[in-house]
């Protein structure tokens, strides 16, 4: 991620710069978890054939939004590998963020990304894992903002 992108992400997370335009955000539901809009997981061992890891969580979008927000709250301190993707119906995805993020106990990390022009993602994928945080617990959620 280049410096400009890092500043843009930081300004969204920490409110740096001019005041943000007020938006309404709606929680997205966790794919495969009826009625849930967040999920708490314990980071599993890295996956191998026949024993996949649990490092990916998909959130279903219900309409086009101006931006999509992913939240990860660490329950344990550690360096988490976090990635966020917007997935499109044509089997492509845009990487919004990917990096190792040092988080403290109960610290919230937020990432925001905008969809492609004239395309609506059908899912927001939140990837949280890493060999150094196996056994650590976190909660993930995603929202669509209009």
N, C-alpha and C positions, 0 to 999 in steps of 0.2 A: 504494500500500500504506500503510495507516495505521500509526501508531506502535506500537500493540499487536502488529500482525502482524509488524512489523520486529523487535521485541524477541523474539517467538516464534521467528522464523527464526534470529536471532542466537543464541538460547539453544540451539537444536538444532545449529547449526554449531559454536559455540564452547564448549558445555557450561556456559553461564551458569545459575545458579540451582541448584535441587535436583538430586541425581543422577538421571540418566535410568534408566528401567526397562530392563534388558537385553533386547534383542531379537535374533532371528536374522534376518539379511538374506540374500537370494539374488539373484545377478545376473540381470538380464533379458537376453534375446537381442535383438540388433539385427535389425529387420525387413529382410529382403532380403539378409542377410549370414549365410549358413549357419554355425552354430557360433560366431559372435562375440558377446561380451557387452560389448564396447567398440568404439569406432570413432575413428580419428584422421582429421581432415579439415583441409584448408587452406581458409580462408574465401574463397568465390568472389565475383565481382562481383555486385551486386544483380541479381535476375532480371528478364527482360523476356519478352514473349510469344515462344515458340519457343526460349528459352534460359533455363531456370529456374535459380535459385541452388541452393546445396547447404546452406542454412541450417537445415533441419529433419532430425531423425533420430527415428525411432519405435522404441520398445522394446516388445516383446510381453509382456503379463502372462500368467501361467499359472494364477493363482488369486487370490482376494481376500486382500488384506493389510491390516494396520492402517494402514500408511503406505507411500509410495513415495518413493524418494530418487534424485535426479539429481545427478551429479557432472560438473563441467567442469574440466579441467586445461589452463590456457593454456600453450603452449610459447613464446609471445612476449608481451611486455608490450603492453597496449592497453586501450581501453575497449570491451568486448564487450557487444552487446545480447544478453541472455539471457532466455529465456522457457521456462517449463515448464507443460505442460498434461496433465491426465488426460482421456483420450478414452473415451467411453462408446458402447456398441453402438447407442444411439438417435440417433446422429449429433450429440451434444452434447459439450461439453468444459468442464472447469473449469480456469480459469487459476490455477495455484499461485503463479506468480511471473512478473513481467515488469519488467525495469529494465536500465539500462546499468550495467555492473559494471567498475570499473577493476581489472585483474589484472596482476600482475607475472609475469616469466618463471617457469614451472613452478609457479605458484600454483594451488591447488585451491579451487574454489567448490562448495558443496553446498547443495541446496535439498531440503526435505522437505514432502510434502503428504499429507493424508488423503483417502480416497475418500468419496463421498456415502454416507449411511446406506442400507443395503440395496441398493447398486449396486456392481458391480465394473467398473472400467475395463478395456478390452481392450488399451490401449496407453498408454505414457507418451511424450509428445512433448517433445523437447529442441530448442529453437531457439537457435542461436548464430550471430551474424553482426554486421553493421554495416559501413558504408562506411569507417570509420576503421581497421578491422582486416582489410581485404581483403588476402589473402596470408599472414596469420598462421595458425598451426597450433594445434590444440587436440585433446584427447581427451575424448570424452563416454561416460558409462556410466550405467546406472540399475539400481536394485535394488528388490525388494519385501521389506518387513520385517514379521515376524509376532510 
